[in-house]
Amino acid sequence: MNLLLSTLAILFPAHAFPYTQNRIIAPNTTWQISLYQNTHCTGVETSFSGNGTLPCHDAILNGGSLGYIATMSIVSNCSVQVFNDTVCSQIIDVVGSGICQAPVLQEDVLIRRFSIVC
């Protein structure tokens, strides 16, 4: 299974594959984002990783999240953008720090989609 996913990641670098919390990320992965249903980044997560640009993506558990952790490799030139709409026009944050974050607005804003730009 891991060999299959590694092969797919090499052949189709612009795609993101959701994975479970315990899966080891492939060595050629340049970015990872984990989305959570609360602002504390605890509980059930929806995670994606890849090594190239990923346009407006929406496979988020329950249709959206409140918190996220984005991690970039040292050699990555990618950035993560999160949006509060379904067409990726209302950007609410650009991230990549590896710590739990939530949009800093006056009220809880649901992250509906994200994109990776490399």
CORRAJO-V615531 format. One record per backbone hydrogen bond with DSSP energy under -1.0 kcal/mol. CO is the residue of the C=O (numbers start at 0). NH is the residue of the N-H. Records with the same first field share a line. If there is no record, write none. Layout:
BEGIN
CO=NH  NH
END
This chain:
BEGIN
0=4
1=5
2=6
3=7
4=8
5=9
6=10
7=11
11=14
12=50
19=22
25=28
29=72
30=49
31=70
32=47
33=68
34=45
35=65  66
45=34
46=18
47=32
48=16
49=29  30
53=115
56=113
57=59
59=62
60=63
64=110
66=35
67=100
68=33
69=97
70=31
72=75
78=116
79=94
80=114
81=91  92
82=111  112
89=83
92=81
94=79
100=67
102=104
110=64
112=82
113=56
114=80
115=53
116=78
END
